[in-house]
């Protein structure tokens, strides 16, 4: 597996875990949690490999999301 493929997989995982955290913390259904995450500035930052945010855990990312 290439480094690029690994980063893509880690990014998908980070976003998925963040969506789960939003659902749990805010008692939102999946569609609303997805919308909240995908419409955030953080989503673009996590998808940018240069930021390294794809390596962070859901609690850290959720805190960042709440600060937006």
RATAGI-V935570 format. One line per field, one symbol per residue. burial: I if it has 16 or more other C-alpha atoms within 10 Angstrom, else O. A space follows every 10 residues. Layout:
burial = ???
This chain:
burial = OOOOOOIIOI IOIIIOIIII IIIOOOOIOO OOIIOIIOOO OIIOOIIOOO OOIIOOOIOO IIOOIOOO
